[in-house]
Amino acid sequence: MKVGIIGMGFMGVTHLAGWRKTPAEVVGCYSQQYREEGTDLKQFDNVDDLIRAVDVVDICTPTHLHYEYVLKAAAAGKHVVCEKPLGRTLAQGTEMVRVCREAGVQLLVAHVVRFFPEYAAAKAAVERGEIGDVAVVRLTRASFKPGAPDSWFHNHAQSGGMVMDLMIHDFDYARWVAGDVVSVFAKRAVKQFPEMDGDYSVVILRHKNNAISNIEGGWAYPKPMFRTALEIAGSEGLIEHPAGSSVPLGIYMKATDNTDQPDIAVPLSPLAEDPYVTEIKHFYQVLTEGIAPRVSAEDALEALKISLAAIQSAETGKRVLLEDLS
């Protein structure tokens, strides 16, 4: 299987490292900003030449360019791996999913949090019924402000800002754990304090089963800080992965007659394998063995919808129903 990468910034180099842990051959890349880390990789001068030369096109460009390259790859009958978010607008995302489906090619969107061992273990515990019915999900993801001041990250038209670029990880995860989302309510600190350098938001999701997800995200820490936290409360217990903890996952159960039952520490190290490598290995299996993808193109489209609803809610101050998005 031959792979070509479009975009060799940080994520392109990260995906390259993952592909090199598989039997796939990365034949080259097309990039306007080629990083020094990838200088041993053939550079194509024309993106169409790259697409013709490969079986799989891996798109690691800024968000606003995903649409163009996904459609080019699908038109050529090539499978697609695409960094999150799927697209910048709902219309783009919807068309990307449709075009790839009609072309009969895979559209694999890199929502990597599903491949972090502590997050995957928590999802598995929920599926086993260990905490009963999910009632409340609390997720945190906060980092320093990425890129230079003139970076595409800070061009809202290109990235969607922090809510879309960063918080979409947890929007996708919350939906994976608690099911489809029906409404979104969001608040952004920069809405009240436009002069602040950074961003911080709180987003509340109501799921179809009446579970609630409370998600906080920020580009507010000094470098090199990055903080995440995970908590899932159910009718029979609590799963927790606190920020800064060295324990991958703890599950705390309600008291039962079996009083000698210990708290459960899942024996998985988040450092056992880079989750980005795990993700690319999974994509390779999907493409070569026909297994079902852990995250579908439709899942990625739903995460995009939640992001757009959160942005709209923060702007209007009103709750947004997903069915009203257009």
C-alpha atoms as a printed R data frame, in Angstrom:
    type eleno elety resid chain resno       x      y      z
1   ATOM     1    CA   MET     A     1   0.000  0.000  0.000
2   ATOM     2    CA   LYS     A     2   1.409  3.375 -1.050
3   ATOM     3    CA   VAL     A     3   0.693  6.513  0.968
4   ATOM     4    CA   GLY     A     4   1.196 10.181  0.144
5   ATOM     5    CA   ILE     A     5   1.007 12.985  2.706
6   ATOM     6    CA   ILE     A     6  -0.323 16.448  1.918
7   ATOM     7    CA   GLY     A     7   0.956 18.980  4.432
8   ATOM     8    CA   MET     A     8   4.207 18.387  6.322
9   ATOM     9    CA   GLY     A     9   3.774 20.604  9.334
10  ATOM    10    CA   PHE     A    10   3.697 19.139 12.841
11  ATOM    11    CA   MET     A    11   0.826 16.747 12.126
12  ATOM    12    CA   GLY     A    12   2.247 15.621  8.787
13  ATOM    13    CA   VAL     A    13   5.521 14.659 10.464
14  ATOM    14    CA   THR     A    14   3.531 12.921 13.225
15  ATOM    15    CA   HIS     A    15   1.518 10.888 10.703
16  ATOM    16    CA   LEU     A    16   4.688 10.010  8.815
17  ATOM    17    CA   ALA     A    17   6.146  8.480 11.975
18  ATOM    18    CA   GLY     A    18   2.975  6.416 12.373
19  ATOM    19    CA   TRP     A    19   2.947  5.145  8.797
20  ATOM    20    CA   ARG     A    20   6.562  4.068  9.177
21  ATOM    21    CA   LYS     A    21   5.431  1.695 11.934
22  ATOM    22    CA   THR     A    22   3.237 -0.125  9.377
23  ATOM    23    CA   PRO     A    23   4.103 -2.128  6.228
24  ATOM    24    CA   ALA     A    24   2.795  0.751  4.087
25  ATOM    25    CA   GLU     A    25   5.215  2.681  1.882
26  ATOM    26    CA   VAL     A    26   5.154  6.460  2.185
27  ATOM    27    CA   VAL     A    27   6.195  7.452 -1.329
28  ATOM    28    CA   GLY     A    28   6.303 11.200 -0.824
29  ATOM    29    CA   CYS     A    29   4.592 14.385  0.180
30  ATOM    30    CA   TYR     A    30   3.259 17.658 -1.132
31  ATOM    31    CA   SER     A    31   3.750 20.599  1.195
32  ATOM    32    CA   GLN     A    32   4.144 24.340  1.007
33  ATOM    33    CA   GLN     A    33   5.905 24.431  4.375
34  ATOM    34    CA   TYR     A    34   8.168 21.402  4.456
35  ATOM    35    CA   ARG     A    35   9.658 20.714  7.874
36  ATOM    36    CA   GLU     A    36  13.279 19.749  8.375
37  ATOM    37    CA   GLU     A    37  12.218 16.525 10.098
38  ATOM    38    CA   GLY     A    38  10.944 15.118  6.834
39  ATOM    39    CA   THR     A    39  13.740 15.961  4.446
40  ATOM    40    CA   ASP     A    40  14.366 12.298  3.563
41  ATOM    41    CA   LEU     A    41  10.899 12.113  1.974
42  ATOM    42    CA   LYS     A    42  10.356 12.735 -1.743
43  ATOM    43    CA   GLN     A    43   8.669 16.061 -2.377
44  ATOM    44    CA   PHE     A    44   6.136 16.303 -5.210
45  ATOM    45    CA   ASP     A    45   5.866 19.638 -6.998
46  ATOM    46    CA   ASN     A    46   2.257 18.989 -7.987
47  ATOM    47    CA   VAL     A    47  -0.465 17.609 -5.718
48  ATOM    48    CA   ASP     A    48  -2.169 15.792 -8.600
49  ATOM    49    CA   ASP     A    49   1.051 13.891 -9.332
50  ATOM    50    CA   LEU     A    50   1.212 12.790 -5.710
51  ATOM    51    CA   ILE     A    51  -2.406 11.625 -5.714
52  ATOM    52    CA   ARG     A    52  -1.875  9.593 -8.891
53  ATOM    53    CA   ALA     A    53   1.178  7.875 -7.371
54  ATOM    54    CA   VAL     A    54  -0.498  6.505 -4.222
55  ATOM    55    CA   ASP     A    55  -3.348  4.369 -2.901
56  ATOM    56    CA   VAL     A    56  -4.005  6.495  0.188
57  ATOM    57    CA   VAL     A    57  -3.905 10.274  0.555
58  ATOM    58    CA   ASP     A    58  -3.199 11.509  4.109
59  ATOM    59    CA   ILE     A    59  -4.279 15.151  4.510
60  ATOM    60    CA   CYS     A    60  -2.524 17.091  7.281
61  ATOM    61    CA   THR     A    61  -3.062 20.629  6.044
62  ATOM    62    CA   PRO     A    62  -4.745 23.520  7.882
63  ATOM    63    CA   THR     A    63  -8.467 22.901  8.317
64  ATOM    64    CA   HIS     A    64  -9.740 25.197  5.577
65  ATOM    65    CA   LEU     A    65  -7.795 23.190  2.947
66  ATOM    66    CA   HIS     A    66  -9.204 19.758  3.861
67  ATOM    67    CA   TYR     A    67 -12.230 20.100  1.600
68  ATOM    68    CA   GLU     A    68 -10.276 20.748 -1.588
69  ATOM    69    CA   TYR     A    69  -7.864 17.863 -1.111
70  ATOM    70    CA   VAL     A    70 -10.435 15.312  0.072
71  ATOM    71    CA   LEU     A    71 -12.505 15.955 -3.056
72  ATOM    72    CA   LYS     A    72  -9.417 15.675 -5.282
73  ATOM    73    CA   ALA     A    73  -8.444 12.356 -3.699
74  ATOM    74    CA   ALA     A    74 -11.961 10.923 -3.898
75  ATOM    75    CA   ALA     A    75 -12.286 11.960 -7.547
76  ATOM    76    CA   ALA     A    76  -9.134  9.952 -8.236
77  ATOM    77    CA   GLY     A    77 -10.537  6.916 -6.395
78  ATOM    78    CA   LYS     A    78  -8.043  7.122 -3.536
79  ATOM    79    CA   HIS     A    79  -8.722  6.336  0.102
80  ATOM    80    CA   VAL     A    80  -8.422  9.322  2.435
81  ATOM    81    CA   VAL     A    81  -7.016  9.893  5.891
82  ATOM    82    CA   CYS     A    82  -7.843 13.420  7.054
83  ATOM    83    CA   GLU     A    83  -6.826 15.265 10.184
84  ATOM    84    CA   LYS     A    84  -9.617 16.647 12.327
85  ATOM    85    CA   PRO     A    85 -11.763 18.689 12.010
86  ATOM    86    CA   LEU     A    86 -13.288 17.088  8.936
87  ATOM    87    CA   GLY     A    87 -13.999 20.450  7.308
88  ATOM    88    CA   ARG     A    88 -14.498 24.098  8.162
89  ATOM    89    CA   THR     A    89 -18.243 24.269  7.436
90  ATOM    90    CA   LEU     A    90 -21.189 21.904  7.644
91  ATOM    91    CA   ALA     A    91 -21.727 22.141  3.895
92  ATOM    92    CA   GLN     A    92 -18.108 21.140  3.277
93  ATOM    93    CA   GLY     A    93 -18.228 18.237  5.713
94  ATOM    94    CA   THR     A    94 -21.514 16.918  4.357
95  ATOM    95    CA   GLU     A    95 -20.231 16.981  0.779
96  ATOM    96    CA   MET     A    96 -16.928 15.326  1.749
97  ATOM    97    CA   VAL     A    97 -18.770 12.406  3.337
98  ATOM    98    CA   ARG     A    98 -21.142 12.095  0.381
99  ATOM    99    CA   VAL     A    99 -18.444 12.274 -2.294
100 ATOM   100    CA   CYS     A   100 -16.247  9.661 -0.617
101 ATOM   101    CA   ARG     A   101 -19.214  7.338 -0.113
102 ATOM   102    CA   GLU     A   102 -20.259  7.644 -3.759
103 ATOM   103    CA   ALA     A   103 -16.654  7.101 -4.914
104 ATOM   104    CA   GLY     A   104 -16.424  3.955 -2.798
105 ATOM   105    CA   VAL     A   105 -13.365  5.174 -0.887
106 ATOM   106    CA   GLN     A   106 -12.689  5.246  2.833
107 ATOM   107    CA   LEU     A   107 -12.745  8.605  4.614
108 ATOM   108    CA   LEU     A   108 -10.857  8.122  7.893
109 ATOM   109    CA   VAL     A   109 -10.787 11.190 10.122
110 ATOM   110    CA   ALA     A   110  -8.061 11.411 12.752
111 ATOM   111    CA   HIS     A   111  -9.945 11.934 16.013
112 ATOM   112    CA   VAL     A   112  -6.964 10.682 17.988
113 ATOM   113    CA   VAL     A   113  -8.474 10.914 21.492
114 ATOM   114    CA   ARG     A   114 -10.374  7.696 20.778
115 ATOM   115    CA   PHE     A   115  -6.943  6.040 20.608
116 ATOM   116    CA   PHE     A   116  -5.541  7.334 23.901
117 ATOM   117    CA   PRO     A   117  -5.502  4.270 26.182
118 ATOM   118    CA   GLU     A   118  -7.116  5.926 29.189
119 ATOM   119    CA   TYR     A   119  -9.969  7.323 27.070
120 ATOM   120    CA   ALA     A   120 -10.438  4.029 25.220
121 ATOM   121    CA   ALA     A   121 -10.399  2.126 28.521
122 ATOM   122    CA   ALA     A   122 -13.061  4.419 29.968
123 ATOM   123    CA   LYS     A   123 -15.247  3.889 26.899
124 ATOM   124    CA   ALA     A   124 -14.811  0.122 27.233
125 ATOM   125    CA   ALA     A   125 -15.768  0.266 30.916
126 ATOM   126    CA   VAL     A   126 -18.950  2.157 30.006
127 ATOM   127    CA   GLU     A   127 -19.783 -0.406 27.325
128 ATOM   128    CA   ARG     A   128 -19.330 -3.239 29.857
129 ATOM   129    CA   GLY     A   129 -21.890 -1.530 32.069
130 ATOM   130    CA   GLU     A   130 -19.470 -1.041 34.945
131 ATOM   131    CA   ILE     A   131 -20.910  2.340 35.960
132 ATOM   132    CA   GLY     A   132 -24.475  1.767 34.778
133 ATOM   133    CA   ASP     A   133 -26.203  4.417 32.691
134 ATOM   134    CA   VAL     A   134 -24.074  7.449 31.839
135 ATOM   135    CA   ALA     A   135 -25.467 10.614 33.441
136 ATOM   136    CA   VAL     A   136 -22.717 13.250 33.435
137 ATOM   137    CA   VAL     A   137 -19.487 13.522 31.447
138 ATOM   138    CA   ARG     A   138 -16.874 16.124 32.376
139 ATOM   139    CA   LEU     A   139 -13.919 16.726 30.079
140 ATOM   140    CA   THR     A   140 -11.065 19.221 30.159
141 ATOM   141    CA   ARG     A   141  -8.508 20.063 27.465
142 ATOM   142    CA   ALA     A   142  -6.380 23.161 27.867
143 ATOM   143    CA   SER     A   143  -3.004 24.124 26.451
144 ATOM   144    CA   PHE     A   144  -0.853 27.080 25.576
145 ATOM   145    CA   LYS     A   145  -1.832 29.168 22.594
146 ATOM   146    CA   PRO     A   146  -0.424 27.411 19.499
147 ATOM   147    CA   GLY     A   147   1.541 28.914 16.672
148 ATOM   148    CA   ALA     A   148   2.767 32.442 15.988
149 ATOM   149    CA   PRO     A   149   0.389 35.427 16.310
150 ATOM   150    CA   ASP     A   150  -0.176 35.352 12.542
151 ATOM   151    CA   SER     A   151  -0.675 31.574 12.414
152 ATOM   152    CA   TRP     A   152  -3.704 30.084 10.650
153 ATOM   153    CA   PHE     A   153  -4.770 28.757 14.072
154 ATOM   154    CA   HIS     A   154  -5.799 32.310 14.981
155 ATOM   155    CA   ASN     A   155  -7.597 33.031 11.731
156 ATOM   156    CA   HIS     A   156 -11.150 32.075 12.626
157 ATOM   157    CA   ALA     A   157 -12.175 31.672  8.984
158 ATOM   158    CA   GLN     A   158  -9.435 29.080  8.507
159 ATOM   159    CA   SER     A   159  -9.413 27.150 11.807
160 ATOM   160    CA   GLY     A   160 -12.695 27.868 13.569
161 ATOM   161    CA   GLY     A   161 -10.631 28.927 16.567
162 ATOM   162    CA   MET     A   162 -10.004 27.045 19.787
163 ATOM   163    CA   VAL     A   163 -13.549 25.694 20.051
164 ATOM   164    CA   MET     A   164 -13.289 23.897 16.723
165 ATOM   165    CA   ASP     A   165  -9.603 23.079 16.617
166 ATOM   166    CA   LEU     A   166  -9.084 21.901 20.215
167 ATOM   167    CA   MET     A   167 -12.441 21.209 21.849
168 ATOM   168    CA   ILE     A   168 -13.655 19.077 18.945
169 ATOM   169    CA   HIS     A   169 -11.557 16.256 20.439
170 ATOM   170    CA   ASP     A   170 -13.808 16.175 23.493
171 ATOM   171    CA   PHE     A   171 -17.019 16.829 21.577
172 ATOM   172    CA   ASP     A   172 -16.303 13.655 19.628
173 ATOM   173    CA   TYR     A   173 -15.370 11.712 22.754
174 ATOM   174    CA   ALA     A   174 -18.449 12.837 24.701
175 ATOM   175    CA   ARG     A   175 -20.695 11.692 21.867
176 ATOM   176    CA   TRP     A   176 -18.776  8.380 21.650
177 ATOM   177    CA   VAL     A   177 -19.407  7.744 25.355
178 ATOM   178    CA   ALA     A   178 -22.852  9.250 25.945
179 ATOM   179    CA   GLY     A   179 -24.509  9.063 22.521
180 ATOM   180    CA   ASP     A   180 -25.947 11.547 20.046
181 ATOM   181    CA   VAL     A   181 -26.172 15.217 21.007
182 ATOM   182    CA   VAL     A   182 -29.382 17.217 20.624
183 ATOM   183    CA   SER     A   183 -28.411 20.668 21.923
184 ATOM   184    CA   VAL     A   184 -25.382 22.795 22.734
185 ATOM   185    CA   PHE     A   185 -24.860 25.798 25.004
186 ATOM   186    CA   ALA     A   186 -21.510 27.604 25.142
187 ATOM   187    CA   LYS     A   187 -19.759 30.525 26.812
188 ATOM   188    CA   ARG     A   188 -16.433 32.059 25.728
189 ATOM   189    CA   ALA     A   189 -14.276 34.271 27.923
190 ATOM   190    CA   VAL     A   190 -13.092 36.313 24.939
191 ATOM   191    CA   LYS     A   191 -16.694 37.259 24.235
192 ATOM   192    CA   GLN     A   192 -16.655 39.198 27.519
193 ATOM   193    CA   PHE     A   193 -12.971 40.143 27.492
194 ATOM   194    CA   PRO     A   194 -11.910 40.688 23.860
195 ATOM   195    CA   GLU     A   195  -8.503 41.955 24.914
196 ATOM   196    CA   MET     A   196  -7.445 38.677 26.545
197 ATOM   197    CA   ASP     A   197  -4.522 36.861 24.942
198 ATOM   198    CA   GLY     A   198  -5.837 33.332 24.537
199 ATOM   199    CA   ASP     A   199  -9.216 31.702 24.762
200 ATOM   200    CA   TYR     A   200 -11.261 29.758 27.293
201 ATOM   201    CA   SER     A   201 -14.679 28.216 26.794
202 ATOM   202    CA   VAL     A   202 -17.196 26.044 28.587
203 ATOM   203    CA   VAL     A   203 -19.644 24.024 26.496
204 ATOM   204    CA   ILE     A   204 -22.617 22.020 27.744
205 ATOM   205    CA   LEU     A   205 -23.996 19.224 25.585
206 ATOM   206    CA   ARG     A   206 -27.369 17.602 26.131
207 ATOM   207    CA   HIS     A   207 -27.469 14.081 24.741
208 ATOM   208    CA   LYS     A   208 -30.476 12.294 23.294
209 ATOM   209    CA   ASN     A   209 -30.618 10.023 26.357
210 ATOM   210    CA   ASN     A   210 -30.667 13.135 28.623
211 ATOM   211    CA   ALA     A   211 -27.069 12.721 29.751
212 ATOM   212    CA   ILE     A   212 -25.137 15.984 30.110
213 ATOM   213    CA   SER     A   213 -21.548 16.659 29.061
214 ATOM   214    CA   ASN     A   214 -19.684 19.591 30.570
215 ATOM   215    CA   ILE     A   215 -16.614 20.383 28.471
216 ATOM   216    CA   GLU     A   216 -13.991 23.034 29.132
217 ATOM   217    CA   GLY     A   217 -11.237 24.007 26.762
218 ATOM   218    CA   GLY     A   218  -8.623 26.689 26.548
219 ATOM   219    CA   TRP     A   219  -5.615 28.150 24.860
220 ATOM   220    CA   ALA     A   220  -4.696 29.854 28.098
221 ATOM   221    CA   TYR     A   221  -1.706 28.138 29.715
222 ATOM   222    CA   PRO     A   222   1.925 29.229 29.455
223 ATOM   223    CA   LYS     A   223   4.197 26.987 27.397
224 ATOM   224    CA   PRO     A   224   4.671 24.044 27.558
225 ATOM   225    CA   MET     A   225   1.626 23.165 29.683
226 ATOM   226    CA   PHE     A   226  -1.115 20.889 28.396
227 ATOM   227    CA   ARG     A   227  -3.779 19.638 30.790
228 ATOM   228    CA   THR     A   228  -6.526 17.082 30.240
229 ATOM   229    CA   ALA     A   229  -9.041 15.474 32.557
230 ATOM   230    CA   LEU     A   230 -11.810 12.896 32.207
231 ATOM   231    CA   GLU     A   231 -14.744 12.052 34.462
232 ATOM   232    CA   ILE     A   232 -17.789  9.931 33.641
233 ATOM   233    CA   ALA     A   233 -20.520  9.587 36.273
234 ATOM   234    CA   GLY     A   234 -23.102  6.852 35.932
235 ATOM   235    CA   SER     A   235 -25.962  5.354 37.894
236 ATOM   236    CA   GLU     A   236 -23.645  2.758 39.466
237 ATOM   237    CA   GLY     A   237 -20.271  4.430 39.729
238 ATOM   238    CA   LEU     A   238 -17.659  6.913 38.586
239 ATOM   239    CA   ILE     A   239 -14.728  6.770 36.173
240 ATOM   240    CA   GLU     A   240 -12.040  9.364 36.705
241 ATOM   241    CA   HIS     A   241  -8.785 10.324 35.053
242 ATOM   242    CA   PRO     A   242  -7.721 13.530 36.792
243 ATOM   243    CA   ALA     A   243  -5.329 16.027 35.305
244 ATOM   244    CA   GLY     A   244  -1.761 15.448 36.372
245 ATOM   245    CA   SER     A   245  -2.415 11.912 37.574
246 ATOM   246    CA   SER     A   246   0.228  9.263 36.974
247 ATOM   247    CA   VAL     A   247  -2.462  6.569 37.149
248 ATOM   248    CA   PRO     A   248  -3.894  5.824 33.675
249 ATOM   249    CA   LEU     A   249  -7.450  5.268 34.918
250 ATOM   250    CA   GLY     A   250  -9.358  4.655 38.135
251 ATOM   251    CA   ILE     A   251 -12.904  3.308 38.430
252 ATOM   252    CA   TYR     A   252 -14.715  3.878 41.742
253 ATOM   253    CA   MET     A   253 -17.790  1.748 42.352
254 ATOM   254    CA   LYS     A   254 -20.777  2.167 44.623
255 ATOM   255    CA   ALA     A   255 -20.582  0.163 47.846
256 ATOM   256    CA   THR     A   256 -21.933 -3.374 47.473
257 ATOM   257    CA   ASP     A   257 -22.127 -6.502 49.580
258 ATOM   258    CA   ASN     A   258 -18.730 -7.414 48.165
259 ATOM   259    CA   THR     A   259 -16.908 -4.915 50.386
260 ATOM   260    CA   ASP     A   260 -13.453 -6.285 49.620
261 ATOM   261    CA   GLN     A   261 -13.719 -5.282 45.960
262 ATOM   262    CA   PRO     A   262 -10.869 -2.814 45.287
263 ATOM   263    CA   ASP     A   263 -10.881  0.237 43.117
264 ATOM   264    CA   ILE     A   264  -9.958 -0.758 39.573
265 ATOM   265    CA   ALA     A   265  -6.771  0.609 38.040
266 ATOM   266    CA   VAL     A   266  -6.670 -0.278 34.361
267 ATOM   267    CA   PRO     A   267  -3.232 -1.787 33.595
268 ATOM   268    CA   LEU     A   268  -2.553  0.348 30.555
269 ATOM   269    CA   SER     A   269   0.206  2.918 30.331
270 ATOM   270    CA   PRO     A   270  -0.555  5.954 28.190
271 ATOM   271    CA   LEU     A   271   3.104  5.801 27.190
272 ATOM   272    CA   ALA     A   272   3.019  2.178 25.976
273 ATOM   273    CA   GLU     A   273   2.646  3.415 22.407
274 ATOM   274    CA   ASP     A   274   2.177  6.869 20.952
275 ATOM   275    CA   PRO     A   275  -1.611  7.157 20.362
276 ATOM   276    CA   TYR     A   276  -0.911  8.746 16.976
277 ATOM   277    CA   VAL     A   277   0.960  5.579 15.992
278 ATOM   278    CA   THR     A   278  -1.899  3.442 17.339
279 ATOM   279    CA   GLU     A   279  -4.318  5.502 15.248
280 ATOM   280    CA   ILE     A   280  -2.343  5.111 12.005
281 ATOM   281    CA   LYS     A   281  -1.900  1.364 12.623
282 ATOM   282    CA   HIS     A   282  -5.669  1.116 13.020
283 ATOM   283    CA   PHE     A   283  -6.246  3.006  9.771
284 ATOM   284    CA   TYR     A   284  -3.848  0.600  8.036
285 ATOM   285    CA   GLN     A   285  -5.906 -2.341  9.336
286 ATOM   286    CA   VAL     A   286  -9.138 -0.719  8.161
287 ATOM   287    CA   LEU     A   287  -7.687 -0.305  4.675
288 ATOM   288    CA   THR     A   288  -6.019 -3.716  4.388
289 ATOM   289    CA   GLU     A   289  -8.195 -6.036  6.485
290 ATOM   290    CA   GLY     A   290 -11.611 -4.445  6.105
291 ATOM   291    CA   ILE     A   291 -12.251 -3.966  9.828
292 ATOM   292    CA   ALA     A   292 -14.714 -1.280 10.905
293 ATOM   293    CA   PRO     A   293 -13.108  2.079 11.677
294 ATOM   294    CA   ARG     A   294 -13.158  3.195 15.297
295 ATOM   295    CA   VAL     A   295 -14.316  6.605 14.084
296 ATOM   296    CA   SER     A   296 -16.498  6.820 10.991
297 ATOM   297    CA   ALA     A   297 -16.811  9.713  8.572
298 ATOM   298    CA   GLU     A   298 -20.315 10.249  9.944
299 ATOM   299    CA   ASP     A   299 -18.885 10.469 13.486
300 ATOM   300    CA   ALA     A   300 -16.492 13.175 12.306
301 ATOM   301    CA   LEU     A   301 -19.366 15.054 10.679
302 ATOM   302    CA   GLU     A   302 -21.338 14.982 13.941
303 ATOM   303    CA   ALA     A   303 -18.320 16.325 15.862
304 ATOM   304    CA   LEU     A   304 -18.083 19.148 13.324
305 ATOM   305    CA   LYS     A   305 -21.776 19.939 13.845
306 ATOM   306    CA   ILE     A   306 -21.284 20.145 17.611
307 ATOM   307    CA   SER     A   307 -18.326 22.495 17.124
308 ATOM   308    CA   LEU     A   308 -20.308 24.780 14.841
309 ATOM   309    CA   ALA     A   309 -23.236 24.771 17.267
310 ATOM   310    CA   ALA     A   310 -20.900 25.715 20.127
311 ATOM   311    CA   ILE     A   311 -19.441 28.602 18.120
312 ATOM   312    CA   GLN     A   312 -22.947 29.820 17.257
313 ATOM   313    CA   SER     A   313 -24.139 29.507 20.851
314 ATOM   314    CA   ALA     A   314 -21.155 31.452 22.198
315 ATOM   315    CA   GLU     A   315 -21.869 34.232 19.699
316 ATOM   316    CA   THR     A   316 -25.617 34.441 20.331
317 ATOM   317    CA   GLY     A   317 -25.761 33.500 23.998
318 ATOM   318    CA   LYS     A   318 -28.504 31.014 23.190
319 ATOM   319    CA   ARG     A   319 -28.807 27.242 23.213
320 ATOM   320    CA   VAL     A   320 -28.510 25.723 19.738
321 ATOM   321    CA   LEU     A   321 -30.355 22.619 18.573
322 ATOM   322    CA   LEU     A   322 -28.275 20.470 16.260
323 ATOM   323    CA   GLU     A   323 -31.281 19.791 14.054
324 ATOM   324    CA   ASP     A   324 -31.495 23.531 13.344
325 ATOM   325    CA   LEU     A   325 -27.981 23.767 11.891
326 ATOM   326    CA   SER     A   326 -27.812 24.249  8.163
